[in-house]
Amino acid sequence: MSVHARNSNQAKSSAFDLIPAGLYIAKIIKSKVCSSKIRLTFEIIVGPYAGRRLQKSLNPAATSFLAEMFFQAEIAELCRAVGVDIPKDYRDPAVYAAMHHTPLVIDVRCDERSTAGTIHNRIEGYMKKR
């Protein structure tokens, strides 16, 4: 596993630069549970992109069985990465608060938005920090 680390020769990135695809050590710094979605804010804590934040929205109010399965699999992966039990109630804010500030590895990807033709970052997966 190759995790991006700081190179003293690299300049610090601006808040609007795209983060290159790769694995980054991060932590959840904020979570918000709404009626229709869960919004998690991650902050990269190591490397030239330290301090940069990425958001991930999860939809527990799935409209199909398949969407519900994807949601539960992603929550389970996130729980394993931060070492907390898989919750019985996904809407309980305490579940996500327990994940705050625990370092984990996030897999960041770059995707093109078809409607605008712009590229944006997306969190694809989570792993336990070794």
N, C-alpha and C positions, 0 to 999 in steps of 0.2 A: 504494500500500500504506500503510495507516494503522496504525502501531504505537503502542501505548499508551506514553505517557511520563509522567514525574512532573509533577504540578501541585502547587505548594507550598501551595495552599489546601486540598488534600485530606488527610484524616487517614490515617495508616497503617492498613492492614487487619489484622484479627486472623487468626490461623492457621486459624480455622474458617469464615471468611466464604467464600462462593462467589466465584470469580473470574469476572467478566463475560466472556461470549463475545467473542473478538477475537484479534488478533495480538499476540504478546508476544515480546520479545527474551529468550532464555534460553540456558542451557548445560546439558549433561549433566554431573552431578557424581558420579554413581555408576551402575555397571552390575553386574548379577549374572546369570551364565549358569547356569541349572539344567538338569536333564535334560529337563524338559518346557517351560520357558519362559525368556525373556530379560526381565529387569526393568530398566528404565531410570528413573533419577530425574533430573528436570529442575528447575532453579532459575531463576526469573525474575530478571533482573539489572538491568532498567531499569523505571522507573515506580513508581506507587503500590503495586504488588504485588511489588516487588523483595524478594527473600528467600523468597518463597513457593515451595513445591515441589509438583510434580505427578509422578505415576508413570505409566509406560506399560508394560504387559506385552505381549510379543510371543510368539507360539506357533510356533516353527520345526518342531515335531512335528505338522504339519498332518495331519488325518485324511482330507482330500480334495484332489484336484487344484486345485480352485478356492481353497481355503483356503491352499494352498502358494503359489499365484500372488499372492494378496493379501499374504502375508507377504513374499515376495521384492520386490514392488513397494514396500511400505512401507520395507523396508531400503534399497532403491535410492534412494528419495526422501530418507531420512535421510542416507545417505552423500553425496549431492549437496549437501545443505544444509550439511554440515560439511566438505566438500572432501576426503573420503577415498575410496579405491577401493572398489568394490563387492566384498565378500569372496567367496571361493570356499567357505570353511568358516564358516557362520553361528554355529557353536557355539564358535568360538575367542574366549576372553575378550579377547585382545589387539586384536581388531577393534573392540570397543566401548570399550576403554581409550583407543584412538587418537582417539576422538570426544570425550573428556572436555575440558571447559573451552573449547571452541570455540563462540563465540556463533552462534546461529541464530535464526530466527523460528519460533515454534510457533503453530499455529492451535488455540485453545482453544474448545471448545463446552460447552454445558450440556445435559445429558440427564437425563430422568426415569427413575428405576429403577422399573420396573413392579411389582415385588414389594413394595417398601417405600413407593412413592409419593414418594420423596425425589429431589431434584435433585443431581447431582454433575458435576464437571468431567471432560472427556475431551479428550485431544489428538487432533485430527483430521488434522493434516498438518504438514509441515516445509518451510521455505524458507531459502535462503541469505540471510544478513544482508548488506545492501548498505551 
